[in-house]
């Protein structure tokens, strides 16, 4: 899956559901994604919205997600 700053979070989490466990380990602000409110927000927010909320630049957030996905996929191969 390819994604950018306009990708809705819910689409990323559908493709990579394990991220909901991994991302809070990287930064505690991501723990909200495991709450009912967080799940509702993921349906309407994009990576750009998360960037604003967390203080990570879009580029840094995209790189972090891609690194996590690559590491996870390499572990499974």
Secondary structure, DSSP 8 states (H G I E B T S, - for coil): ----TTSBHHHHHHH-TTHHHHHHHH-GGGGGGGSHHHHHHHHH-BHHHHHHHH---HHHHHHHHHHHHHHHHHHH-
